[in-house]
């Protein structure tokens, strides 16, 4: 993998991890938010798992 592609790949992984963390934190605030965010978190988990990166 060339360095630019690898850098983009790593940045995308970091972005997904950050989005997941933000959704988990947001879930602590309200029941409606929890219902809305759980499918998003699960979708991110599927993507990260599929590429061999464990969700954090």
FENRA-V729071 format. One line per field, one symbol per residue. ss: DSSP state (h for helix, s for strand, l for the rest). burial: 1 if it has 24 or more other ideal C-beta (glycine too) atoms within 12 Angstrom, else 0. Layout:
BEGIN
ss->???
burial->???
END
This chain:
BEGIN
ss->llhhhhhhhhhhhhhhhhhhhhhhhhllllhhhhhhhhhhhhhhhhhhhhllllll
burial->00000000000010011011001000000000000010001001000100000010
END
